[in-house]
Amino acid sequence: MPDISLTVIVLLCVAALAAGWIDAVVGGGGLLLLPVLLLGLPANTPAAHALGTNKAVAIVGTTGAAVTYARKAPVDVRTAVRIGLAALAGSSAGAFFAAGMSTEVLKPVIMVVLLAVAAFVILRPAFGTAPATGPATRRRVLAAIGLAGLGIGFYDGLIGPGTGTFLVLALTAILHLDLVTASATAKIVNCCTNAGALATFAWQGAVLWQLAALMALFNLAGGTLGAHTALKKGSGFVRIVLLTVVFALVGNLAYEQWIA
């Protein structure tokens, strides 16, 4: 366990709970959890340790959400696993490049990513509100494997935050899923990306296991609750949460980057 105060540990656990809920509903829990880890860990902590610990926490909550969704949502598990295997390879490769990244590089990149997500969702108000159109064509599945699997998987291993959100957006756009079904599918894929990146970070010794284990319990509770909430409330609710999360985080990062 790193040398941090009890107050910071409590705040990290609360953030893990909230991130688990957000990640299960619409993805992007890492956009909350990683900045909190970067701020809460001692200043001399390498950025790779924050990334690795984030993965160790997130994989537990994501797995809990995936199990909840798989039981109740119309998920094409076979397609999700195929995309997930590609994402596993992509995230493992991305994690190898992450070891040399610094906190100063991470924060601006995260902010740019958030702004891109916000612009896309605002410009497409009906995005993800229509019911799923049925089984996807082979061409669409292959496109999802390439973009959502390899592409977003690589991003997940390299940086991480927002992966769940990008997966939801990509799966909705490529496979013509509604937001709830896309969220359910994204959780299965995200389990694979987290596993690939975590294995690499663990091999590099870049995971704070004791802290991660404690935070993972709260993340699991948040992820399970979030999946139940999304299934009950539907796509309209998921869209509202998506926009709320994106704008809140953009405002927070803009404050830290230019004002604080």
C-alpha positions as CSV (number, residue, x, y, z in Angstrom):
1,M,0.0,0.0,0.0
2,P,1.5,3.4,-0.9
3,D,2.0,6.0,1.8
4,I,-1.3,7.9,1.5
5,S,-3.7,9.1,4.2
6,L,-6.9,7.4,5.4
7,T,-8.9,10.3,4.0
8,V,-7.5,9.8,0.6
9,I,-8.1,6.0,0.7
10,V,-11.8,6.7,1.6
11,L,-12.1,9.1,-1.3
12,L,-10.5,6.6,-3.7
13,C,-13.0,4.0,-2.6
14,V,-16.0,6.3,-3.0
15,A,-14.6,7.2,-6.5
16,A,-14.3,3.5,-7.3
17,L,-18.0,3.0,-6.3
18,A,-19.2,5.9,-8.5
19,A,-16.9,4.8,-11.3
20,G,-18.3,1.3,-11.2
21,W,-21.9,2.6,-11.5
22,I,-21.0,5.0,-14.3
23,D,-19.0,2.4,-16.2
24,A,-21.9,-0.1,-16.0
25,V,-24.5,2.4,-17.2
26,V,-22.6,4.0,-20.1
27,G,-18.9,3.2,-19.9
28,G,-16.2,5.7,-19.1
29,G,-15.8,5.0,-15.4
30,G,-12.0,5.3,-15.9
31,L,-12.5,8.9,-16.8
32,L,-13.4,9.4,-13.1
33,L,-11.2,6.8,-11.5
34,L,-7.9,7.4,-13.3
35,P,-7.8,11.2,-12.6
36,V,-8.6,10.5,-9.0
37,L,-5.8,8.0,-8.8
38,L,-3.4,10.4,-10.4
39,L,-4.3,13.1,-7.9
40,G,-4.5,10.8,-4.8
41,L,-1.3,8.8,-5.2
42,P,2.0,10.3,-4.0
43,A,3.5,12.8,-6.5
44,N,6.5,10.5,-7.2
45,T,4.3,7.5,-8.3
46,P,4.9,6.6,-11.9
47,A,1.9,7.1,-14.2
48,A,2.1,3.4,-15.2
49,H,1.3,2.4,-11.6
50,A,-1.9,4.5,-11.7
51,L,-2.8,2.9,-15.0
52,G,-2.1,-0.6,-13.8
53,T,-4.0,-0.1,-10.5
54,N,-6.9,1.4,-12.4
55,K,-7.1,-1.8,-14.5
56,A,-7.0,-4.1,-11.5
57,V,-9.9,-2.2,-10.0
58,A,-11.9,-1.8,-13.2
59,I,-11.8,-5.5,-14.2
60,V,-13.7,-6.5,-11.1
61,G,-16.5,-4.0,-11.5
62,T,-16.7,-4.6,-15.3
63,T,-17.0,-8.4,-14.7
64,G,-19.8,-7.9,-12.2
65,A,-21.7,-5.7,-14.7
66,A,-21.1,-8.1,-17.6
67,V,-22.6,-11.0,-15.6
68,T,-25.6,-8.9,-14.6
69,Y,-26.2,-7.8,-18.2
70,A,-25.7,-11.3,-19.7
71,R,-28.4,-12.7,-17.6
72,K,-31.1,-10.1,-18.6
73,A,-30.1,-8.2,-21.8
74,P,-30.3,-9.6,-25.4
75,V,-26.5,-9.8,-25.8
76,D,-24.9,-11.7,-28.7
77,V,-22.2,-13.3,-26.5
78,R,-20.5,-15.0,-29.5
79,T,-20.0,-11.7,-31.3
80,A,-19.0,-9.9,-28.1
81,V,-16.3,-12.5,-27.3
82,R,-14.9,-12.3,-30.9
83,I,-14.6,-8.5,-30.5
84,G,-13.2,-9.0,-27.0
85,L,-10.4,-11.4,-28.2
86,A,-9.3,-8.8,-30.7
87,A,-9.5,-6.1,-27.9
88,L,-7.4,-8.4,-25.7
89,A,-4.6,-8.4,-28.3
90,G,-5.0,-4.6,-28.8
91,S,-4.9,-3.7,-25.2
92,S,-1.9,-5.9,-24.5
93,A,0.0,-4.1,-27.2
94,G,-1.1,-0.7,-26.0
95,A,0.0,-1.4,-22.5
96,F,3.6,-2.0,-23.6
97,F,3.7,1.6,-24.9
98,A,2.1,3.1,-21.8
99,A,5.1,2.5,-19.4
100,G,7.0,5.6,-20.6
101,M,4.0,8.0,-20.5
102,S,3.8,10.7,-17.9
103,T,0.9,12.3,-16.1
104,E,1.5,15.6,-18.0
105,V,0.8,13.7,-21.2
106,L,-2.2,11.8,-19.9
107,K,-4.4,14.7,-18.7
108,P,-4.5,16.7,-22.0
109,V,-5.1,13.6,-24.0
110,I,-8.0,12.6,-21.8
111,M,-9.6,16.0,-22.2
112,V,-9.4,15.9,-26.0
113,V,-11.0,12.5,-26.0
114,L,-13.8,13.8,-23.8
115,L,-14.5,16.7,-26.0
116,A,-14.7,14.5,-29.0
117,V,-17.3,12.2,-27.3
118,A,-19.4,15.2,-26.2
119,A,-19.5,16.7,-29.7
120,F,-20.5,13.4,-31.3
121,V,-23.3,12.8,-28.8
122,I,-24.7,16.3,-29.1
123,L,-24.7,16.2,-32.9
124,R,-26.5,12.9,-32.9
125,P,-29.5,13.4,-30.5
126,A,-31.3,10.2,-31.7
127,F,-28.1,8.1,-31.4
128,G,-28.7,4.8,-29.7
129,T,-32.4,5.4,-28.9
130,A,-33.9,3.0,-31.6
131,P,-34.3,-0.7,-30.8
132,A,-31.6,-3.1,-32.0
133,T,-32.3,-4.1,-35.7
134,G,-31.5,-7.8,-35.3
135,P,-28.3,-9.8,-36.0
136,A,-25.5,-7.9,-37.6
137,T,-24.1,-8.7,-41.0
138,R,-20.7,-10.4,-41.3
139,R,-19.2,-7.2,-42.7
140,R,-20.4,-5.2,-39.7
141,V,-19.1,-7.8,-37.3
142,L,-15.7,-7.6,-39.0
143,A,-15.7,-3.8,-38.8
144,A,-16.6,-4.0,-35.1
145,I,-13.7,-6.5,-34.5
146,G,-11.3,-4.1,-36.2
147,L,-12.4,-0.8,-34.7
148,A,-14.0,-1.7,-31.4
149,G,-11.7,-4.7,-30.9
150,L,-8.2,-3.9,-32.1
151,G,-8.5,-0.1,-32.3
152,I,-10.2,0.7,-29.0
153,G,-8.4,-2.2,-27.3
154,F,-5.1,-0.6,-28.2
155,Y,-6.3,2.8,-26.8
156,D,-7.5,1.0,-23.6
157,G,-4.0,-0.4,-22.9
158,L,-2.3,2.8,-23.8
159,I,-4.4,5.3,-21.9
160,G,-7.7,3.6,-20.8
161,P,-10.2,6.2,-19.6
162,G,-13.3,6.4,-21.8
163,T,-12.8,2.9,-23.3
164,G,-16.3,1.8,-22.2
165,T,-17.9,4.9,-23.6
166,F,-16.1,4.5,-26.9
167,L,-17.1,0.9,-27.1
168,V,-20.7,1.8,-26.5
169,L,-20.6,4.4,-29.2
170,A,-18.7,2.2,-31.7
171,L,-21.0,-0.8,-31.1
172,T,-24.1,1.3,-31.4
173,A,-22.9,2.9,-34.7
174,I,-21.4,-0.2,-36.3
175,L,-23.8,-3.0,-35.2
176,H,-26.9,-0.8,-35.0
177,L,-27.6,-1.7,-31.3
178,D,-29.6,0.4,-28.9
179,L,-27.6,1.9,-26.0
180,V,-28.6,-0.6,-23.4
181,T,-27.6,-3.6,-25.6
182,A,-24.5,-1.8,-26.6
183,S,-23.6,-1.2,-23.0
184,A,-24.1,-4.9,-22.2
185,T,-22.0,-6.0,-25.2
186,A,-19.3,-3.4,-24.3
187,K,-19.0,-4.9,-20.8
188,I,-18.0,-8.3,-22.2
189,V,-15.5,-6.7,-24.6
190,N,-14.2,-4.4,-21.8
191,C,-13.5,-7.5,-19.6
192,C,-11.1,-8.7,-22.3
193,T,-9.4,-5.3,-22.8
194,N,-8.9,-5.0,-19.0
195,A,-7.5,-8.5,-18.8
196,G,-5.0,-7.9,-21.5
197,A,-3.8,-4.6,-20.2
198,L,-3.7,-5.8,-16.6
199,A,-1.6,-8.9,-17.5
200,T,0.9,-6.6,-19.1
201,F,1.0,-4.1,-16.2
202,A,1.2,-6.9,-13.7
203,W,4.2,-8.4,-15.6
204,Q,5.8,-5.0,-15.4
205,G,5.2,-4.7,-11.7
206,A,3.0,-1.6,-12.2
207,V,0.0,-2.6,-10.0
208,L,-0.5,-1.5,-6.4
209,W,-2.3,-4.7,-5.4
210,Q,-3.4,-3.9,-1.8
211,L,-5.0,-0.6,-2.8
212,A,-6.5,-2.1,-5.9
213,A,-8.1,-5.0,-3.9
214,L,-9.8,-2.6,-1.5
215,M,-11.1,-0.3,-4.2
216,A,-12.2,-3.2,-6.3
217,L,-14.8,-4.2,-3.7
218,F,-16.5,-0.8,-4.1
219,N,-16.1,-0.9,-7.9
220,L,-17.9,-4.3,-8.0
221,A,-20.8,-3.0,-5.9
222,G,-21.1,0.1,-8.2
223,G,-20.9,-2.0,-11.4
224,T,-23.6,-4.4,-10.3
225,L,-25.9,-1.6,-9.2
226,G,-25.3,0.3,-12.4
227,A,-26.2,-2.6,-14.7
228,H,-29.5,-3.1,-12.8
229,T,-30.2,0.6,-13.2
230,A,-29.5,0.7,-16.9
231,L,-31.7,-2.4,-17.6
232,K,-34.5,-0.9,-15.6
233,K,-34.4,2.7,-17.0
234,G,-33.6,2.1,-20.7
235,S,-31.7,3.9,-23.5
236,G,-33.0,7.3,-22.7
237,F,-31.6,7.2,-19.2
238,V,-28.3,5.9,-20.5
239,R,-28.0,8.8,-22.9
240,I,-28.7,11.4,-20.1
241,V,-26.0,9.8,-17.9
242,L,-23.6,9.8,-20.8
243,L,-23.9,13.5,-21.5
244,T,-23.8,14.4,-17.8
245,V,-20.7,12.4,-17.2
246,V,-18.9,13.8,-20.2
247,F,-19.7,17.5,-19.5
248,A,-18.8,17.1,-15.8
249,L,-15.5,15.6,-16.5
250,V,-14.7,18.1,-19.3
251,G,-15.4,20.9,-16.9
252,N,-13.2,19.4,-14.2
253,L,-10.3,18.7,-16.4
254,A,-10.5,22.2,-18.0
255,Y,-10.4,23.7,-14.5
256,E,-7.3,21.6,-13.6
257,Q,-5.6,22.4,-16.9
258,W,-6.1,26.1,-17.2
259,I,-7.3,27.6,-13.9
260,A,-6.1,25.6,-10.9
